[in-house]
């Protein structure tokens, strides 16, 4: 049963507060799963989208060396391996670790079998929701830190954090969420 079908099944079959609580947890899980998947997919595709066609216009070995050195320099920024991007690399490494931690929360076989009312609670109870919520909080905090780094970096250039953030935040979801987090943090004082 797909995640959407599972939510529909839960909402149609049960009106008790216990089940509504489980629906809330399931929604959190699905949102987190989507965010993690989007981040990892974007990260992988942005790192490898660098254009190899730059070598086609090479005239001689000196030109090749010059073009290749430029490519290597760009690659350091694309992969966040330069000294200037060390902070960004650390944040991305943390986010990727949270993706692995999130995966470990979902035990094998949780979504495999047809769901009925009796085994639904059993399946959902195998997920450590407090751990998921903790990971989500850290994941969101690190995305906010990444957004702040993006705001501090120059917006020119076709590679690096600016390009990665544009891929990640194509629909402004993360920047809007970061702005909401900053406002709610400010209002709490």
Secondary structure, 3 states (H helix, E strand, C coil): CCHHHHHHHHHHHCCCHHHHHHHHHHHHHHHHHHHHHHHHHHHHHHHCCCCHHHHHHCCCHHHHHHHHHHHHHHHHHHCCCCHHHHHHHHHHHHHHHHHHHHHHHCCCCCCCCCCCHHHHHHHHHCCCHHHHHHHHHHHHHHHHHHHHHHHHCCCCCCCCHHHHHHHHCCCCHHHHHHHHHHHHHHHCC
